[in-house]
Amino acid sequence: METPVHDVIIVGGGIAGFATALALHRLGVKSTVIEESEECRVAGSALSIWSNAWRALETLGVADSLRNQFTKLSGMDLLRNDGSLIKSLNFSEGSRDIELRELERKALVEALCNPLPDDQVVYGSRVVSVKQLEGGYTEVHCEGGQTMHTKVLIGCDGVGSVVAKWMNMKEPRYAGYVATRGIAEYPDGHNLGDRAKQILGSGVRAAFLPMNANKVYWVVVFNSSGQRLTNIDLIRKEALDYVSLWPSMITEAINRSPPETLSRRGLSDRWMWPVGGPPLYKGGVTLAGDAMHPMTPNLGQGGCCALEDAVILARSLSKVLVTTDPPAAGLPTRSQAQEMQQIEHALRSYTEERWRRMLPLAIRSNITGAVMQLDNNLVCSIRNMFISRFLTIDRFLNHTNFDCGSLS
Ligand SMILES: Cc1cc2nc3c(=O)[nH]c(=O)nc-3n(C[C@H](O)[C@H](O)[C@H](O)COP(=O)(O)OP(=O)(O)OC[C@H]3O[C@@H](n4cnc5c(N)ncnc54)[C@H](O)[C@@H]3O)c2cc1C
């Protein structure tokens, strides 16, 4: 029996995978998401979701339900590790009002996945290899022997992407520091206000980010050679040791975090150069989210940009995949070769649009991290003086003005 051909297969049901499937669904294109976890993978702590991502979430039709659950932050205070203020920024003082909310990853992933028809997600299936077939379609092999054919394959399988490896992308490069994060719970309310706080030390920094009246997301980032640590008690202790003499709000938050919200990860990135590396699409195969542009989280943009990818990619693809009226009498239907040519054209336009956005952002995020992780006390004092004098909302956050546009 001949293997049926899917229009679109998406590898990975994370933010990028579900957002892309939802964007396509809104445009009338059926896709199949293949996720290796047995059910919707809602583990993980929280994410900063900035204005550029809110525009994408609005386009996807899920912004309001999320806005109702998470507080809009009014600004950001940068502090020294003795608690003294370096700089205060208000999100309404720039040329555009900035929307920042700290979202639980679970809430975001569920908001993207729940509107999808059940038959569009396959859980418990791991893609192990990919092969290009003659004529342009792609064959996808899953663990256990299942094989599928598709016109378009989108790798949304994160930093260790199997699809990116098949496309000859380099391994992401370790940035030299590790982030431990968690969600602190305050059943009686935290009364800590609605401002993000970044505390800067030497080689260590922490962020303290209210999510709503009862939860605060925190991150401690420290320079490290990158050894792995998996024991949750040791992960918590290590984070506490780094900030033991810092303002008590951060140590209290670490102690108030249930173990399942704690995670620790070495940070890495890969820059998308337009030339000199493998192309970002190959036949009908491309990437989105961390699989395409793993970036350091210093600007809090990896997930936000995955949402932008979803809208832009779905818009490009729908132009060639939405089968509208049948061809007029006497005109031929398009051949497989013509169809694949149109798909490749759509993927080229998507990847050209995305590298222009992602390359400067990944570089900027990397440089921001390098400056924030400086570990010489004198150099850090000079850095803090520069921040207090020259940092403005428009200089620091102009990348959040990006508008991925509507689906149509
Ligand atoms: C410390 C830290 C802080 C961050 N902070 C922010 C922030 O504040 N704001 C922000 O926007 N971003 C932030 N990010 C980045 C953000 O988390 C990622 O950009 C985002 O989660 C990427 O989503 P994704 O869907 O591309 O990948 P993932 O979330 O990694 O999802 C990939 C999915 O693919 C599945 N999968 C993998 N391989 C296979 C396979 N072979 N077959 C089938 N399924 C597979 C996995 O199970 C997973 O569900 C942060 C990252 C870190 C590490």
The ligand as an SDF file (V2000), in Angstrom:
LIG
                    3D

 53 58  0  0  0  0  0  0  0  0999 V2000
   17.2570   29.7760   31.1720 C   0  0  0  0  0  0  0  0  0  0  0  0
   16.3800   30.1280   29.9970 C   0  0  0  0  0  0  0  0  0  0  0  0
   15.5670   31.2390   30.0670 C   0  0  0  0  0  0  0  0  0  0  0  0
   14.7730   31.5920   28.9800 C   0  0  0  0  0  0  0  0  0  0  0  0
   13.9840   32.7010   29.0610 N   0  0  0  0  0  0  0  0  0  0  0  0
   13.2260   33.0540   28.0220 C   0  0  0  0  0  0  0  0  0  0  0  0
   12.3750   34.1880   28.1130 C   0  0  0  0  0  0  0  0  0  0  0  0
   12.3100   34.8490   29.1390 O   0  0  0  0  0  0  0  0  0  0  0  0
   11.6110   34.5110   27.0340 N   0  0  0  0  0  0  0  0  0  0  0  0
   11.6550   33.7880   25.8840 C   0  0  0  0  0  0  0  0  0  0  0  0
   10.9320   34.1110   24.9410 O   0  0  0  0  0  0  0  0  0  0  0  0
   12.4510   32.7100   25.7700 N   0  0  0  0  0  0  0  0  0  0  0  0
   13.2270   32.3290   26.8070 C   0  0  0  0  0  0  0  0  0  0  0  0
   14.0200   31.2250   26.7140 N   0  0  0  0  0  0  0  0  0  0  0  0
   14.0530   30.4840   25.4380 C   0  0  0  0  0  0  0  0  0  0  0  0
   12.8510   29.6030   25.2880 C   0  0  0  0  0  0  0  0  0  0  0  0
   12.7020   28.7430   26.3880 O   0  0  0  0  0  0  0  0  0  0  0  0
   13.0060   28.7920   24.0130 C   0  0  0  0  0  0  0  0  0  0  0  0
   13.3520   29.6510   22.9640 O   0  0  0  0  0  0  0  0  0  0  0  0
   11.7250   28.0900   23.6500 C   0  0  0  0  0  0  0  0  0  0  0  0
   11.3030   27.2350   24.6690 O   0  0  0  0  0  0  0  0  0  0  0  0
   11.9510   27.3100   22.3580 C   0  0  0  0  0  0  0  0  0  0  0  0
   10.8050   26.5820   22.0540 O   0  0  0  0  0  0  0  0  0  0  0  0
   10.8800   25.4530   20.9490 P   0  0  0  0  0  0  0  0  0  0  0  0
    9.4830   24.9810   20.7680 O   0  0  0  0  0  0  0  0  0  0  0  0
   11.6530   25.9270   19.7850 O   0  0  0  0  0  0  0  0  0  0  0  0
   11.7700   24.2860   21.5990 O   0  0  0  0  0  0  0  0  0  0  0  0
   11.4650   23.3460   22.8770 P   0  0  0  0  0  0  0  0  0  0  0  0
   10.7030   24.0950   23.9140 O   0  0  0  0  0  0  0  0  0  0  0  0
   12.7820   22.7730   23.2200 O   0  0  0  0  0  0  0  0  0  0  0  0
   10.5240   22.2250   22.2810 O   0  0  0  0  0  0  0  0  0  0  0  0
   11.0050   21.1970   21.4680 C   0  0  0  0  0  0  0  0  0  0  0  0
   10.0210   20.0350   21.5360 C   0  0  0  0  0  0  0  0  0  0  0  0
   10.4150   19.0460   20.6110 O   0  0  0  0  0  0  0  0  0  0  0  0
   10.3370   17.7650   21.2130 C   0  0  0  0  0  0  0  0  0  0  0  0
   11.3150   16.9410   20.5060 N   0  0  0  0  0  0  0  0  0  0  0  0
   12.6630   17.0870   20.5170 C   0  0  0  0  0  0  0  0  0  0  0  0
   13.2460   16.1800   19.7090 N   0  0  0  0  0  0  0  0  0  0  0  0
   12.2440   15.4410   19.1850 C   0  0  0  0  0  0  0  0  0  0  0  0
   12.2140   14.3460   18.2610 C   0  0  0  0  0  0  0  0  0  0  0  0
   13.3440   13.8770   17.7300 N   0  0  0  0  0  0  0  0  0  0  0  0
   11.0140   13.8170   17.9370 N   0  0  0  0  0  0  0  0  0  0  0  0
    9.8520   14.3040   18.4590 C   0  0  0  0  0  0  0  0  0  0  0  0
    9.8280   15.3480   19.3490 N   0  0  0  0  0  0  0  0  0  0  0  0
   11.0110   15.9170   19.6830 C   0  0  0  0  0  0  0  0  0  0  0  0
   10.6530   18.0140   22.6890 C   0  0  0  0  0  0  0  0  0  0  0  0
   10.1110   17.0130   23.5140 O   0  0  0  0  0  0  0  0  0  0  0  0
    9.9810   19.3670   22.9070 C   0  0  0  0  0  0  0  0  0  0  0  0
    8.6410   19.2380   23.3240 O   0  0  0  0  0  0  0  0  0  0  0  0
   14.7970   30.8160   27.8010 C   0  0  0  0  0  0  0  0  0  0  0  0
   15.6110   29.6860   27.7290 C   0  0  0  0  0  0  0  0  0  0  0  0
   16.3940   29.3390   28.8300 C   0  0  0  0  0  0  0  0  0  0  0  0
   17.2550   28.1160   28.7520 C   0  0  0  0  0  0  0  0  0  0  0  0
  1  2  1  0
  2  3  1  0
  2 52  2  0
  3  4  2  0
  4  5  1  0
  4 50  1  0
  5  6  2  0
  6  7  1  0
  6 13  1  0
  7  8  2  0
  7  9  1  0
  9 10  1  0
 10 11  2  0
 10 12  1  0
 12 13  2  0
 13 14  1  0
 14 15  1  0
 14 50  1  0
 15 16  1  0
 16 17  1  0
 16 18  1  0
 18 19  1  0
 18 20  1  0
 20 21  1  0
 20 22  1  0
 22 23  1  0
 23 24  1  0
 24 25  2  0
 24 26  1  0
 24 27  1  0
 27 28  1  0
 28 29  2  0
 28 30  1  0
 28 31  1  0
 31 32  1  0
 32 33  1  0
 33 34  1  0
 33 48  1  0
 34 35  1  0
 35 36  1  0
 35 46  1  0
 36 37  1  0
 36 45  1  0
 37 38  2  0
 38 39  1  0
 39 40  1  0
 39 45  2  0
 40 41  1  0
 40 42  2  0
 42 43  1  0
 43 44  2  0
 44 45  1  0
 46 47  1  0
 46 48  1  0
 48 49  1  0
 50 51  2  0
 51 52  1  0
 52 53  1  0
M  END
$$$$
